[in-house]
């Protein structure tokens, strides 16, 4: 379902001199296990984002999120402390007058109202259309466009079901953490043994349909970990850089949208 009721509109700002840009990031997969990536995110929020009107996080901000009640965990729990630390960090954006918009990914689709409030963020449906600097742009996490992977699409539909989410969130926190960690290990193992296959990338058909239904010719998404500008028949598709500053070589970056268009920038 395309949200064509565009609540974020910077068309007027696009004609103004020195209008502040929009920054887009995604696929950070934050956790305590990747301190260099976390440090890069802290620098991005505290320093880089000062130039922005708004920051858009298009999914998979966290490696996994098993419910907002992690924010109520004891101070002795490093996972709870980390979750609170990240939400407090993001809340500083709103304190500086910088907008923060968060879209669910395939790893953190359980980010809820409590998280959004504590982070000073507004949730974005997937997909979502914005108007920025006179251009309509459709935003997506990207997993919904990987339609060749039918097994995953079936799981995605189940995982986004509100009843299924309520049943999962009713489980004890430790049980949910164990499930999240097992799913993470399974996903990482599959990536190591099979690599990135075309099956797990977006399909031409899904992208073309999104362009048509959203009445746009510019798409920004993440998920595939294949950052680049792709020229499609109906428009241009920008894939966000994934962040892995703890890898060799390190990876990361963001997209800047302003009166000059869309530009990829390093961290």
Helices and strands as residue ranges (DSSP letters): E 9-10, G 13-15, E 21-25, H 35-46, G 48-51, E 52-58, G 68-72, H 78-95, E 99-103, H 113-119, E 122-124, E 128-132, E 135-139, G 143-145, H 150-159, H 162-169, H 173-194, G 198-200, H 204-214, E 218-221, E 228-231, E 236-239, E 254-258, E 261-265
